[in-house]
Amino acid sequence: MTTPNRIARLFVFLAGVVLGSSVRADLPGPLVDTAWLASHRDAVAVVDVRYNSEAFMELGHIPGAVFIDWHDIRATRIEDGVELVGMLPGPEDFAQLMRRAGISDGTQVVIVNGGRNSAQVTAAARLYWQLKYYGHDAVALLDGGKAAWKQAGLPISHDAPVAPPPGTFAIGDGRPEFLATLADVDTALDTGSAALYDAREFGPYFGLYHSATVTTGGHIPGAGFAPSDAFLTPGPVKRFLDDTTLRRAMTGLGADGPAIVYCNCNTGHFAAGTWFALHELAGNSQVSLYDGSMNEWTRRGRPVVAFSME
């Protein structure tokens, strides 16, 4: 990039920092781009979901972003004697996490991820889903994440995480329409009332291998193959495909409204990306995330189909 271009993009960022409080910060939709965020930087809370603080520092982050550890946004619990991992945290645990991240009820939240692969993008989508589930609608993802920010020539920090002033986040009632349970999936299999889509890559879906979080490879009987990375652009910066393409994909999958759709993966991680693409971008309000996913399904000894596509 030429020096004049770098200076121009730095000016856009600094103008956003100086003028942010006077710029209307209402989020334009479930996604924001780097230009929008640079122009509204100090009028929103930027939270960056990473797997550890080392990645946050060594790989860099947007200046002023609040670090949230991926492992802190998931919960492990015992239900009917079965240990379930990667689950939705309870309301008070999640509220405390958001308060520590400086988030209050009126905070406009932009979630950032590394932006280099599906695992990073869907980690941010998972936090987005949890915020929406608990009633916080003022949230968006930075399309392309930190990788897009860096590609745009905007400033990158390598500072250690700094705890922000605590927020006053108040938990809302959960939205049951966002969450599919084991009972919902059982009913769907018995009655055909909903379509099931598996958001994992081909290997675990087909049964060639499986994650340590599940007991066997393969998928829920009848679950179609809809990997989360299919909804992202190719190349080193992972952005979501445009809405028109996503709606066409949803129609091709048979997942367009008024179809009821349940998305799953191993632990509700990659499924959050498929949920985001179909529910938030393609516009099917009847898409839910099966939080227990294959972790719960296989640990409860439910039937699995392997070496077959559906």
RONU-944822 format. One record per residue (C-alpha): residue in three letters; y, z, x. Coordinates in nm, 4 decimals, always signed. Each point is the difference from the previous one (the first is absolute). Layout:
N
ATOM type        y        z        x
ATOM  ALA        Y        Z        X
...
% end
This chain:
310
ATOM type        y        z        x
ATOM  MET  +0.0000  +0.0000  +0.0000
ATOM  THR  +0.3471  -0.0844  +0.1334
ATOM  THR  +0.2524  +0.2700  +0.0813
ATOM  PRO  +0.2430  -0.1027  -0.2812
ATOM  ASN  -0.2829  +0.0260  -0.2548
ATOM  ARG  -0.0964  +0.3453  +0.1262
ATOM  ILE  +0.3626  +0.1151  -0.0235
ATOM  ALA  +0.0340  -0.1387  -0.3525
ATOM  ARG  -0.3152  +0.1760  -0.1194
ATOM  LEU  +0.1013  +0.3232  +0.1663
ATOM  PHE  +0.3355  -0.0255  -0.1811
ATOM  VAL  -0.1818  -0.0370  -0.3347
ATOM  PHE  -0.1983  +0.3148  +0.0738
ATOM  LEU  +0.3033  +0.2022  +0.1114
ATOM  ALA  +0.2016  -0.1186  -0.2986
ATOM  GLY  -0.2756  +0.1301  -0.2248
ATOM  VAL  +0.0035  +0.3374  +0.1718
ATOM  VAL  +0.3798  +0.0321  -0.0266
ATOM  LEU  +0.0364  -0.1361  -0.3503
ATOM  GLY  -0.3320  +0.1047  -0.1488
ATOM  SER  +0.1419  +0.2831  -0.2083
ATOM  SER  +0.2365  -0.2420  -0.1732
ATOM  VAL  -0.2683  -0.2616  -0.0667
ATOM  ARG  -0.2017  +0.0288  -0.3181
ATOM  ALA  -0.3421  +0.1132  +0.1177
ATOM  ASP  -0.2056  -0.0774  -0.3085
ATOM  LEU  -0.3161  -0.1616  +0.1273
ATOM  PRO  -0.0284  -0.3667  -0.1007
ATOM  GLY  -0.3734  +0.0196  -0.0683
ATOM  PRO  -0.3291  +0.1205  +0.1462
ATOM  LEU  +0.0759  -0.1865  +0.3243
ATOM  VAL  +0.3126  -0.0090  +0.2122
ATOM  ASP  +0.0600  -0.2235  +0.3001
ATOM  THR  +0.1549  +0.0876  +0.3339
ATOM  ALA  +0.3438  -0.1367  -0.0903
ATOM  TRP  +0.0191  +0.2204  -0.3099
ATOM  LEU  -0.1142  +0.3092  +0.1872
ATOM  ALA  +0.2404  -0.0604  +0.2891
ATOM  SER  +0.2865  -0.0233  -0.2508
ATOM  HIS  -0.1013  +0.3172  -0.1868
ATOM  ARG  -0.1499  +0.2030  +0.2816
ATOM  ASP  +0.1799  +0.3309  -0.0498
ATOM  ALA  -0.0144  -0.0186  -0.3806
ATOM  VAL  -0.3813  +0.0257  -0.0073
ATOM  ALA  -0.2683  +0.2189  +0.1543
ATOM  VAL  -0.2229  -0.1963  +0.2371
ATOM  VAL  -0.3458  +0.1491  +0.0455
ATOM  ASP  -0.2446  -0.1472  +0.2484
ATOM  VAL  -0.3742  +0.0443  -0.0584
ATOM  ARG  -0.1986  -0.0022  +0.3256
ATOM  TYR  -0.3375  +0.1282  +0.1085
ATOM  ASN  +0.1566  +0.2331  +0.2573
ATOM  SER  +0.3352  +0.0918  +0.1519
ATOM  GLU  -0.0905  -0.1732  +0.3282
ATOM  ALA  -0.0030  -0.3378  -0.1744
ATOM  PHE  +0.3308  +0.0867  -0.1673
ATOM  MET  +0.1597  +0.0623  +0.3401
ATOM  GLU  -0.1777  -0.2413  +0.2337
ATOM  LEU  +0.0042  -0.3034  -0.2305
ATOM  GLY  +0.3432  +0.0888  -0.1316
ATOM  HIS  +0.1563  +0.0492  -0.3405
ATOM  ILE  +0.3177  -0.0618  -0.1946
ATOM  PRO  +0.2692  +0.2425  +0.1221
ATOM  GLY  +0.0148  +0.3055  -0.2241
ATOM  ALA  -0.3332  -0.0674  -0.1690
ATOM  VAL  -0.2013  +0.3059  -0.1020
ATOM  PHE  -0.3543  +0.0054  +0.1337
ATOM  ILE  -0.2798  +0.0699  -0.2492
ATOM  ASP  -0.3510  +0.0390  +0.1363
ATOM  TRP  -0.2494  -0.2147  -0.1904
ATOM  HIS  -0.2507  +0.2839  -0.0059
ATOM  ASP  +0.2457  +0.2303  -0.1767
ATOM  ILE  +0.0312  -0.2215  -0.3067
ATOM  ARG  -0.3732  +0.0199  -0.0784
ATOM  ALA  -0.2099  +0.2961  -0.1097
ATOM  THR  -0.3617  +0.1120  +0.0304
ATOM  ARG  -0.1538  +0.1905  -0.2858
ATOM  ILE  -0.3341  +0.1045  -0.1399
ATOM  GLU  -0.0893  -0.1183  -0.3507
ATOM  ASP  -0.3324  +0.0984  -0.1536
ATOM  GLY  -0.1337  +0.0798  +0.3438
ATOM  VAL  +0.1011  -0.3371  +0.1511
ATOM  GLU  +0.2579  -0.0226  +0.2789
ATOM  LEU  +0.2530  -0.2735  -0.0717
ATOM  VAL  +0.2376  -0.1153  +0.2731
ATOM  GLY  +0.3276  -0.1912  -0.0069
ATOM  MET  +0.0839  +0.1110  -0.3511
ATOM  LEU  +0.3316  +0.0381  -0.1819
ATOM  PRO  +0.1523  +0.3373  +0.0984
ATOM  GLY  +0.0584  +0.2553  -0.2680
ATOM  PRO  +0.3498  +0.0056  -0.1520
ATOM  GLU  +0.1388  +0.2993  +0.1888
ATOM  ASP  -0.1448  -0.1098  +0.3350
ATOM  PHE  +0.1538  -0.3439  -0.0435
ATOM  ALA  +0.3327  +0.1453  -0.1119
ATOM  GLN  +0.0168  +0.2186  +0.3106
ATOM  LEU  -0.0754  -0.2993  +0.2248
ATOM  MET  +0.2807  -0.1998  -0.1589
ATOM  ARG  +0.2422  +0.2923  +0.0295
ATOM  ARG  -0.0816  +0.0275  +0.3713
ATOM  ALA  +0.0786  -0.3723  +0.0269
ATOM  GLY  +0.3465  +0.0687  -0.1441
ATOM  ILE  -0.0664  -0.1633  -0.3357
ATOM  SER  +0.1609  +0.1242  -0.3210
ATOM  ASP  -0.0271  -0.1263  -0.3564
ATOM  GLY  +0.2877  -0.2453  +0.0309
ATOM  THR  -0.0867  -0.1276  +0.3479
ATOM  GLN  -0.0382  -0.3748  +0.0422
ATOM  VAL  -0.3058  -0.0284  +0.2261
ATOM  VAL  -0.0925  -0.2949  +0.2206
ATOM  ILE  -0.3464  +0.0258  +0.1554
ATOM  VAL  -0.0582  -0.1664  +0.3367
ATOM  ASN  -0.3252  -0.0746  +0.1791
ATOM  GLY  -0.0934  -0.1671  +0.3269
ATOM  GLY  -0.0144  -0.3370  -0.1741
ATOM  ARG  -0.2630  -0.1493  +0.2312
ATOM  ASN  -0.3162  +0.0148  -0.2122
ATOM  SER  -0.1372  +0.0742  -0.3431
ATOM  ALA  -0.0927  +0.3591  +0.0863
ATOM  GLN  +0.3620  +0.0787  +0.0859
ATOM  VAL  +0.1466  -0.1751  -0.3043
ATOM  THR  -0.2436  +0.1629  -0.2406
ATOM  ALA  +0.0648  +0.3461  +0.1459
ATOM  ALA  +0.3608  -0.0405  -0.1125
ATOM  ALA  -0.1178  -0.1374  -0.3351
ATOM  ARG  -0.2147  +0.3103  -0.0452
ATOM  LEU  +0.3003  +0.2319  +0.0388
ATOM  TYR  +0.1948  -0.2277  -0.2362
ATOM  TRP  -0.2791  +0.0296  -0.2606
ATOM  GLN  -0.0033  +0.3787  +0.0324
ATOM  LEU  +0.3758  +0.0275  -0.0462
ATOM  LYS  -0.0174  -0.2228  -0.3080
ATOM  TYR  -0.2990  +0.1917  -0.1353
ATOM  TYR  +0.1980  +0.3229  +0.0182
ATOM  GLY  +0.3017  -0.1554  -0.1707
ATOM  HIS  +0.2331  -0.0979  +0.2860
ATOM  ASP  +0.1009  -0.3578  -0.0829
ATOM  ALA  +0.2810  -0.0345  +0.2561
ATOM  VAL  -0.2296  -0.1348  +0.2721
ATOM  ALA  -0.0565  -0.3313  +0.1771
ATOM  LEU  -0.1887  -0.1363  +0.2990
ATOM  LEU  +0.1729  -0.1718  +0.2904
ATOM  ASP  -0.1681  -0.3403  -0.0063
ATOM  GLY  -0.1443  -0.0632  +0.3451
ATOM  GLY  +0.0607  +0.3576  +0.1080
ATOM  LYS  +0.1200  +0.0908  +0.3458
ATOM  ALA  -0.1309  -0.3313  +0.1343
ATOM  ALA  +0.2421  -0.1927  -0.2246
ATOM  TRP  +0.2855  +0.2331  +0.0978
ATOM  LYS  -0.0690  -0.0622  +0.3681
ATOM  GLN  -0.0396  -0.3751  -0.0580
ATOM  ALA  +0.3459  -0.0015  -0.1590
ATOM  GLY  +0.1486  +0.1384  +0.3221
ATOM  LEU  +0.1003  +0.3309  -0.1571
ATOM  PRO  +0.0087  +0.3279  +0.1944
ATOM  ILE  -0.3234  +0.1822  +0.0823
ATOM  SER  -0.0197  +0.3667  +0.0971
ATOM  HIS  -0.2676  +0.1771  +0.2048
ATOM  ASP  +0.1264  +0.3494  -0.0713
ATOM  ALA  -0.2347  +0.2802  -0.0982
ATOM  PRO  -0.0286  +0.0789  -0.3723
ATOM  VAL  +0.2769  +0.2243  -0.1315
ATOM  ALA  -0.0436  +0.2105  -0.3111
ATOM  PRO  +0.2706  -0.0834  -0.2570
ATOM  PRO  +0.1705  +0.2583  -0.2195
ATOM  PRO  -0.2545  +0.0894  -0.2696
ATOM  GLY  +0.0215  -0.1776  -0.3315
ATOM  THR  -0.0398  +0.1360  -0.3511
ATOM  PHE  -0.2713  -0.2391  -0.1197
ATOM  ALA  -0.1339  +0.1147  -0.3377
ATOM  ILE  -0.3391  -0.1264  -0.1011
ATOM  GLY  -0.0291  -0.1940  -0.3226
ATOM  ASP  -0.2927  -0.0303  -0.2341
ATOM  GLY  -0.2651  -0.2274  +0.1411
ATOM  ARG  -0.0263  -0.3485  -0.1465
ATOM  PRO  -0.3637  -0.0348  -0.1081
ATOM  GLU  +0.0418  -0.3745  -0.0477
ATOM  PHE  +0.0408  -0.0354  +0.3785
ATOM  LEU  -0.3247  +0.1811  +0.0792
ATOM  ALA  -0.3582  -0.1031  -0.0753
ATOM  THR  -0.2704  +0.2655  +0.0068
ATOM  LEU  -0.3752  -0.0123  +0.0446
ATOM  ALA  -0.0353  +0.0288  -0.3766
ATOM  ASP  +0.2304  -0.2997  -0.0472
ATOM  VAL  -0.2102  -0.2100  +0.2353
ATOM  ASP  -0.3198  +0.1093  -0.1728
ATOM  THR  +0.1464  -0.1063  -0.3348
ATOM  ALA  +0.1112  -0.3331  +0.1436
ATOM  LEU  -0.3517  -0.0714  +0.1252
ATOM  ASP  -0.1565  +0.1014  -0.3311
ATOM  THR  +0.2399  -0.1861  -0.2285
ATOM  GLY  +0.1742  -0.2664  +0.2079
ATOM  SER  +0.3339  +0.1572  -0.0938
ATOM  ALA  +0.1537  -0.0548  +0.3438
ATOM  ALA  -0.0380  -0.2241  +0.3021
ATOM  LEU  -0.0798  +0.1552  +0.3377
ATOM  TYR  +0.1366  -0.1331  +0.3306
ATOM  ASP  -0.0910  +0.1178  +0.3480
ATOM  ALA  +0.2883  -0.0112  +0.2501
ATOM  ARG  -0.2037  +0.0348  +0.3203
ATOM  GLU  -0.0758  -0.2729  +0.2502
ATOM  PHE  -0.3137  -0.2090  -0.0297
ATOM  GLY  -0.2366  +0.2062  +0.2188
ATOM  PRO  -0.0037  +0.3268  -0.1968
ATOM  TYR  +0.0277  -0.1789  -0.3348
ATOM  PHE  -0.3016  -0.2178  +0.0780
ATOM  GLY  -0.1917  +0.2886  +0.1534
ATOM  LEU  -0.0127  -0.1114  +0.3632
ATOM  TYR  +0.1289  +0.3408  +0.1112
ATOM  HIS  +0.1830  +0.2954  -0.1477
ATOM  SER  +0.2627  +0.2594  +0.0761
ATOM  ALA  -0.0918  +0.3564  +0.0889
ATOM  THR  +0.1671  +0.1054  -0.3251
ATOM  VAL  -0.2711  -0.1672  -0.2108
ATOM  THR  -0.3785  +0.0319  +0.0143
ATOM  THR  -0.1006  -0.3663  -0.0203
ATOM  GLY  +0.1397  -0.3516  +0.0159
ATOM  GLY  +0.0610  -0.2206  -0.3010
ATOM  HIS  +0.2103  +0.0255  -0.3136
ATOM  ILE  +0.0047  +0.1325  -0.3542
ATOM  PRO  -0.2062  -0.2275  -0.2271
ATOM  GLY  +0.2259  -0.2660  -0.1494
ATOM  ALA  +0.2912  +0.0645  +0.2365
ATOM  GLY  +0.1728  -0.3192  +0.1110
ATOM  PHE  +0.1216  -0.0616  +0.3535
ATOM  ALA  +0.3797  +0.0354  +0.0295
ATOM  PRO  +0.0791  +0.1176  +0.3554
ATOM  SER  +0.3461  +0.1430  +0.0445
ATOM  ASP  +0.0784  -0.2224  +0.2971
ATOM  ALA  -0.0405  -0.3095  -0.2199
ATOM  PHE  +0.3310  +0.0940  -0.1637
ATOM  LEU  +0.1866  +0.0078  +0.3315
ATOM  THR  +0.1447  -0.2781  +0.2112
ATOM  PRO  -0.1845  -0.1059  +0.3166
ATOM  GLY  +0.1544  +0.0552  +0.3400
ATOM  PRO  +0.1251  +0.3012  +0.1959
ATOM  VAL  +0.2316  +0.1295  -0.2742
ATOM  LYS  -0.1806  +0.0862  -0.3218
ATOM  ARG  +0.2112  -0.0620  -0.3099
ATOM  PHE  -0.1201  -0.0280  -0.3573
ATOM  LEU  -0.0451  -0.3481  -0.1401
ATOM  ASP  +0.2658  -0.1161  -0.2449
ATOM  ASP  -0.0262  +0.1087  -0.3630
ATOM  THR  -0.0888  -0.3472  -0.1292
ATOM  THR  -0.2959  -0.0281  +0.2369
ATOM  LEU  -0.1132  +0.3507  -0.0859
ATOM  ARG  +0.0123  -0.0746  -0.3739
ATOM  ARG  -0.2068  -0.3145  +0.0555
ATOM  ALA  -0.2470  +0.2021  +0.2034
ATOM  MET  -0.0198  +0.2624  -0.2725
ATOM  THR  -0.0699  -0.2675  -0.2610
ATOM  GLY  -0.2684  -0.1502  +0.2216
ATOM  LEU  -0.1637  +0.3399  +0.0372
ATOM  GLY  +0.0138  +0.0594  -0.3734
ATOM  ALA  +0.2192  +0.3000  +0.0678
ATOM  ASP  +0.3075  -0.1117  -0.1925
ATOM  GLY  +0.1270  +0.1888  -0.3020
ATOM  PRO  -0.1197  +0.1216  -0.2365
ATOM  ALA  -0.3082  +0.0525  +0.2191
ATOM  ILE  -0.0701  +0.3589  +0.1032
ATOM  VAL  -0.0759  +0.0088  +0.3721
ATOM  TYR  -0.1320  +0.2748  +0.2255
ATOM  CYS  +0.0489  -0.0392  +0.3775
ATOM  ASN  -0.2175  +0.1819  +0.2508
ATOM  CYS  -0.0830  +0.0051  +0.3713
ATOM  ASN  -0.1505  +0.2802  +0.2116
ATOM  THR  +0.2520  +0.2765  -0.0749
ATOM  GLY  +0.2864  -0.1582  -0.1956
ATOM  HIS  +0.1842  -0.1217  +0.3112
ATOM  PHE  -0.0397  -0.3801  -0.0040
ATOM  ALA  -0.0256  +0.0127  -0.3799
ATOM  ALA  +0.3627  +0.1177  -0.0069
ATOM  GLY  +0.1046  -0.3322  +0.1520
ATOM  THR  -0.1897  -0.2013  -0.2600
ATOM  TRP  +0.1394  +0.2273  -0.2736
ATOM  PHE  +0.3533  -0.0554  +0.1332
ATOM  ALA  -0.0420  -0.3787  +0.0097
ATOM  LEU  -0.1461  -0.0263  -0.3509
ATOM  HIS  +0.1908  +0.2777  -0.1791
ATOM  GLU  +0.3414  +0.0087  +0.1664
ATOM  LEU  +0.0459  -0.3621  +0.1135
ATOM  ALA  -0.2199  -0.2143  -0.2270
ATOM  GLY  +0.0834  +0.2111  -0.3039
ATOM  ASN  -0.3253  +0.1214  -0.1548
ATOM  SER  +0.0879  +0.3481  -0.1248
ATOM  GLN  -0.3671  +0.0738  -0.0778
ATOM  VAL  -0.1163  +0.0096  +0.3618
ATOM  SER  -0.1177  +0.3430  +0.1156
ATOM  LEU  -0.1272  +0.1407  +0.3286
ATOM  TYR  -0.3428  +0.1627  +0.0078
ATOM  ASP  +0.0874  +0.2888  +0.2271
ATOM  GLY  -0.3556  +0.1129  +0.0737
ATOM  SER  -0.1025  -0.3571  +0.0897
ATOM  MET  -0.3221  -0.0579  +0.1948
ATOM  ASN  +0.0254  +0.3446  +0.1581
ATOM  GLU  -0.0621  +0.1624  -0.3361
ATOM  TRP  -0.2220  -0.2781  -0.1362
ATOM  THR  -0.2524  +0.0082  +0.2827
ATOM  ARG  +0.0070  +0.3767  +0.0560
ATOM  ARG  -0.0965  +0.0431  -0.3638
ATOM  GLY  -0.2929  -0.2365  +0.0461
ATOM  ARG  +0.1282  -0.2727  -0.2301
ATOM  PRO  -0.1518  -0.3515  +0.0228
ATOM  VAL  +0.1347  -0.2405  +0.2617
ATOM  VAL  -0.0387  -0.3781  +0.0313
ATOM  ALA  -0.0393  -0.1389  +0.3531
ATOM  PHE  -0.0462  -0.3478  +0.1445
ATOM  SER  +0.1391  -0.1587  -0.3128
ATOM  MET  +0.3413  -0.1284  -0.1078
ATOM  GLU  +0.1330  +0.0645  -0.3501
% end
